[in-house]
């Protein structure tokens, strides 16, 4: 597996230094207070993190998906919420770069690259979960011109939930039905690029086990009017396929987050096992603890390789829903396992809020259920195995 180019290695190194110097010393306090990390987000803007998937001429530097994944891993190693602040934003940037009109790219991407404009995805609906074809949010064409608008548009009604950064994002990539009668349903789905306009309301913040600091919200759309050029691209009915393509990057990003959390848990456990003594020797020398550490290191390494493989396939222009699904499934499951094992190694201290391992244990489940539950991932994987004729094919 070839190494990253030197300039991309340097980008990962800069983010790693930022995490060690600025993030890890304050993450525990911010997380326990559920405080929005405004200063850390501003520093991430300065480092260019929000523009890593934005191509020229709209952004300063577009990196490979592998580099983007490794940057995500470093952020999650420091505090998973920071990686979450970048995730949906980057998927929206990729959607606009790939499927948007030139006007949409010029309008949004330069500001998204600097973080001046933050974006989020709105897919999930209350009661809908991973069944995206069952969404009920509808955008109906309205040819009547409204005050302050010089063109016809869409009138949108519906509710979305689990929207990360909903309060601070200025742009929402909204998956909705522009043809509710379409059969099959996915042919009637479109993505609208919705700014914070009248009729769009962030209705409430959702309380969470982990993933603190960065808000996850419900949004309500009530007779929300947007212009026709809010449609991503130029043709209705393409939204489901567009979003599925975008979620390949999204699932790689979530998998990289999981690797970062697992790595943080492993590194804390490894350090603790060398410092803590029991029965006259460091606890890593006790076989039960040593076995935990060996298995943890193996799982983290395997998960990272799956992430890198999926990232490289995406960069090569090859379909990677199988590989992204496998990476997301495996990495999220091992993050949960490694976090629990780190807690075991810390003993009673692992249950204390004075150590970071309890945070890893609370953050890890998000990757199991986020960006498509792991049950959905297994379904995606097996369908692709059948369609491709197996792994080697």
C-alpha positions in Angstrom: 0.0 0.0 0.0 1.7 3.3 -1.1 2.2 6.0 1.4 0.5 9.3 1.3 2.3 12.1 -0.7 4.5 14.2 1.5 2.1 17.2 1.4 -0.8 15.1 2.6 1.4 13.5 5.3 2.1 17.1 6.5 -1.6 17.9 6.7 -2.3 14.8 8.8 0.7 15.7 11.0 -0.6 19.3 11.5 -4.0 18.0 12.6 -2.4 15.5 14.9 -0.4 18.3 16.6 -3.6 20.4 16.9 -5.3 17.5 18.6 -2.5 16.8 21.0 -1.9 20.4 21.9 -5.3 22.0 21.8 -8.0 19.3 21.9 -7.1 16.6 24.3 -6.3 19.0 27.2 -9.9 20.5 27.1 -12.1 17.8 25.5 -13.1 16.2 28.8 -14.2 19.4 30.4 -16.1 20.6 27.3 -17.7 17.2 26.8 -19.0 17.0 30.4 -20.3 20.5 30.2 -21.9 19.7 26.8 -20.3 23.0 25.6 -20.1 23.9 21.9 -16.3 24.0 21.1 -16.3 27.4 19.4 -12.6 28.0 19.7 -11.6 24.6 18.4 -14.0 24.9 15.5 -12.5 28.3 14.6 -9.0 26.7 14.7 -10.2 23.9 12.4 -11.4 26.6 9.9 -8.0 28.2 10.0 -6.3 24.8 9.4 -8.6 24.3 6.3 -10.2 21.2 7.7 -13.7 22.1 6.4 -12.4 22.4 2.8 -10.5 19.1 2.4 -13.0 17.6 -0.1 -13.6 20.9 -2.0 -11.9 20.8 -5.4 -10.1 23.7 -7.1 -10.8 26.4 -8.1 -13.4 26.6 -5.2 -11.0 25.4 -2.4 -7.4 25.9 -1.5 -6.5 22.2 -1.2 -8.4 19.1 -2.0 -6.9 16.0 -0.5 -7.3 12.3 -1.3 -10.1 10.4 0.5 -7.5 8.5 2.4 -5.9 11.7 3.7 -9.4 12.9 4.6 -10.1 9.7 6.5 -6.8 9.9 8.4 -7.5 13.5 9.4 -10.9 12.4 10.6 -9.3 9.7 12.6 -7.0 12.2 14.3 -9.9 14.5 15.1 -11.9 11.6 16.6 -8.9 10.5 18.6 -9.0 13.8 20.3 -12.8 14.2 20.5 -15.2 12.5 18.3 -17.6 15.4 18.2 -15.1 17.5 16.3 -15.0 14.8 13.6 -18.8 14.9 13.5 -18.7 18.7 13.0 -16.9 18.0 9.7 -18.7 14.9 8.5 -22.0 16.0 7.1 -20.5 19.2 5.9 -18.0 17.4 3.8 -20.6 15.0 2.3 -22.7 18.1 1.3 -19.6 19.7 -0.3 -18.9 16.5 -2.2 -22.5 16.3 -3.4 -22.4 19.9 -4.7 -19.0 19.4 -6.3 -20.2 16.2 -8.0 -23.8 16.8 -8.9 -24.4 20.6 -8.5 -24.7 23.1 -11.3 -21.8 25.5 -11.9 -23.9 28.3 -10.3 -24.4 26.1 -7.2 -20.7 25.3 -7.0 -19.7 29.0 -7.3 -22.4 30.0 -4.8 -21.6 27.6 -2.0 -18.2 25.8 -2.3 -15.8 28.7 -1.7 -17.5 29.6 1.5 -17.8 26.0 2.6 -14.1 25.5 2.0 -13.2 28.1 4.5 -15.9 27.1 7.0 -17.6 30.5 6.6 -20.7 28.5 5.5 -21.3 25.3 7.3 -23.6 22.6 5.8 -25.5 19.6 7.1 -27.5 16.7 5.7 -31.2 16.1 6.5 -32.2 12.6 5.6 -33.7 10.8 8.7 -37.3 11.4 9.8 -39.0 10.5 13.0 -40.2 6.9 12.8 -38.3 6.4 9.5 -34.8 5.5 10.5 -32.8 3.9 7.7 -35.8 3.4 5.4 -35.1 6.5 3.3 -37.6 5.6 0.6 -40.4 5.9 3.2 -39.6 9.6 3.9 -42.7 11.9 4.1 -41.1 15.3 3.5 -42.6 16.6 0.3 -41.6 19.5 -2.0 -44.4 20.6 -4.3 -43.8 22.9 -7.3 -45.5 26.3 -6.9 -45.4 28.5 -10.0 -46.9 31.5 -8.2 -44.3 34.2 -7.7 -43.9 35.4 -4.1 -42.9 38.7 -2.6 -39.1 39.1 -2.7 -38.7 36.2 -5.1 -38.3 36.6 -8.9 -39.0 32.9 -9.8 -41.2 30.0 -9.1 -40.1 27.5 -6.5 -40.9 24.6 -4.2 -43.0 24.6 -1.1 -41.6 22.1 1.4 -43.4 20.4 4.3 -42.0 17.7 6.6 -39.9 16.9 9.6 -36.3 15.7 9.8 -34.4 14.5 12.9 -30.8 13.7 14.1 -29.5 16.7 12.1 -25.9 17.4 13.3 -24.9 21.1 13.4 -28.5 22.1 12.6 -28.4 25.3 14.6 -25.0 26.5 13.2 -25.3 25.2 9.6 -26.4 27.8 7.0 -27.1 25.2 4.3 -29.2 22.0 4.6 -29.0 19.3 1.9 -32.6 18.1 2.2 -33.7 14.7 0.9 -37.4 15.0 0.0 -40.1 13.7 -2.4 -40.7 15.9 -5.4 -43.0 13.2 -6.8 -44.8 11.4 -4.0 -46.7 9.2 -6.4 -43.5 7.8 -8.0 -43.2 4.0 -8.2 -40.7 2.9 -7.1 -40.5 5.6 -4.5 -36.8 6.4 -5.0 -37.5 7.8 -8.5 -39.5 10.6 -7.0 -36.8 11.8 -4.6 -34.7 14.9 -4.9 -32.2 16.9 -2.9 -32.9 20.5 -2.3 -30.2 22.9 -1.1 -32.1 24.8 1.6 -30.7 27.9 3.3 -32.1 29.2 6.6 -35.3 30.7 5.2 -38.7 31.3 6.7 -40.6 28.1 7.3 -37.5 26.1 8.3 -37.3 25.9 12.1 -34.9 24.0 14.4 -37.5 22.7 16.7 -35.5 21.0 19.4 -32.1 19.7 20.5 -32.0 15.9 21.1 -30.5 14.7 24.4 -27.7 12.2 23.8 -25.7 9.5 25.6 -22.5 10.8 24.1 -21.5 12.9 21.1 -21.8 16.0 23.2 -20.9 19.6 22.4 -22.1 19.4 18.8 -25.9 19.7 18.6 -28.2 17.1 17.0 -31.6 18.5 16.3 -35.0 18.0 14.8 -36.0 20.5 12.1 -39.5 21.3 10.9 -40.4 22.6 7.5 -43.7 24.3 7.3 -44.7 25.8 4.0 -41.0 26.5 3.5 -40.5 28.1 0.1 -37.3 27.7 -1.8 -36.5 28.7 -5.4 -36.4 26.1 -8.2 -32.6 26.4 -8.5 -32.3 25.0 -5.0 -32.7 21.6 -6.7 -29.3 19.9 -6.6 -28.4 19.5 -10.3 -30.9 20.2 -13.0 -33.3 17.1 -12.9 -35.8 16.0 -10.3 -35.9 12.4 -9.2 -32.1 12.0 -8.9 -31.8 12.6 -5.2 -31.8 9.1 -3.9 -29.0 8.0 -6.2 -27.1 11.2 -5.5 -27.4 10.7 -1.7 -26.3 7.0 -1.9 -23.2 8.1 -3.8 -22.6 10.8 -1.1 -23.0 8.3 1.7 -20.1 6.3 0.4 -17.9 9.2 1.6 -20.1 9.6 4.6 -19.6 6.0 5.7 -15.9 6.1 5.2 -15.9 9.2 7.4 -17.9 7.5 10.1 -15.6 4.4 9.9 -12.6 6.7 10.3 -14.3 8.3 13.4 -14.7 4.9 14.8 -11.0 4.1 14.2 -10.1 7.3 16.0 -12.2 6.5 19.1 -10.9 2.9 19.2 -7.3 4.2 18.8 -7.7 6.7 21.6 -9.2 4.0 23.9 -6.3 1.6 23.0 -3.6 4.2 23.5 -5.0 5.2 26.9 -5.3 1.5 27.9 -1.7 0.8 26.8 -0.3 3.7 28.7 -2.3 2.8 31.8 -1.3 -0.8 31.7 2.4 0.2 31.8 1.9 2.6 34.7 -0.5 0.6 36.9 1.0 -2.2 39.0 -0.6 -5.2 40.6 1.0 -8.0 42.5 4.4 -6.3 42.1 4.5 -5.8 38.3 2.9 -3.7 35.6 -0.5 -5.1 34.7 0.3 -5.5 31.0 2.6 -8.4 32.1 -0.5 -10.3 33.4 -1.6 -12.5 30.5 -5.3 -11.5 30.7 -4.4 -7.8 30.3 -1.7 -8.5 27.7 -4.2 -10.5 25.6 -6.6 -7.6 25.7 -4.0 -5.2 24.4 -2.8 -7.5 21.7 -6.4 -8.0 20.4 -7.2 -4.3 20.6 -4.1 -3.3 18.6 -5.0 -6.0 16.0 -8.6 -4.8 15.7 -7.6 -1.1 15.3 -5.0 -1.9 12.6 -7.5 -4.1 10.7 -10.2 -1.4 10.9 -7.9 1.3 9.6 -6.9 -0.9 6.6 -10.5 -1.4 5.7 -11.1 2.3 5.8 -8.0 3.0 3.7 -9.1 0.3 1.1 -12.5 1.9 0.8 -11.0 5.4 0.5 -8.6 4.3 -2.2 -11.4 2.7 -4.2 -13.5 5.8 -4.0 -10.5 7.9 -5.3 -10.0 5.5 -8.1 -13.5 6.1 -9.3 -14.7 2.6 -8.5 -17.9 1.7 -6.8 -17.2 1.2 -3.1 -20.6 0.7 -1.3 -19.5 -2.8 -0.4 -16.1 -1.7 0.9 -17.4 1.4 2.6 -20.1 -0.7 4.3 -17.6 -3.2 5.5 -15.3 -0.5 6.8 -18.2 1.2 8.7 -19.6 -2.1 10.0 -16.2 -3.5 11.3 -14.7 -0.2 12.5 -17.8 0.8 14.5 -18.2 -2.7 16.1 -14.5 -2.8 17.1 -14.7 0.7 18.5 -17.4 -0.5 20.9 -15.3 -3.6 21.8 -12.1 -1.7 22.2 -13.7 1.0 24.4 -15.2 -1.7 26.6 -11.8 -3.5 26.9 -10.1 -0.2 27.7 -12.7 0.3 30.5 -11.9 -3.2 31.8 -8.2 -2.5 31.8 -8.7 0.7 33.8 -10.8 -1.2 36.3 -12.8 1.1 38.6 -11.1 4.1 37.2 -12.6 3.3 33.8 -16.0 4.0 35.3 -14.9 7.3 36.6 -15.6 10.6 34.7 -12.0 11.6 35.7 -10.7 9.4 32.9 -11.5 9.6 29.2 -12.3 6.0 28.7 -15.9 6.4 29.9 -16.4 9.0 27.1 -15.1 6.7 24.5 -17.5 4.1 25.7 -20.4 6.6 25.4 -19.3 7.9 22.0 -18.7 4.6 20.3 -22.4 3.5 19.9 -23.1 6.5 17.6 -21.0 4.9 14.8 -23.0 1.7 15.1 -26.3 3.4 14.5 -25.3 6.5 12.5 -25.0 6.8 8.7 -27.1 3.7 8.3 -27.3 1.2 11.1 -25.0 -1.8 11.0 -28.0 -4.0 10.3 -28.5 -2.0 7.1 -24.8 -2.2 6.4 -25.0 -6.0 6.5 -27.8 -5.9 4.1 -25.9 -3.7 1.7 -22.8 -5.9 2.0 -24.6 -9.2 1.2 -26.5 -7.7 -1.7 -23.3 -6.4 -3.2 -21.6 -9.8 -2.6 -24.4 -11.5 -4.6 -24.4 -8.8 -7.3 -20.6 -9.0 -7.7 -20.4 -12.7 -7.5 -18.4 -12.8 -4.3 -15.4 -11.0 -2.9 -12.8 -11.8 -5.5 -15.1 -11.0 -8.4 
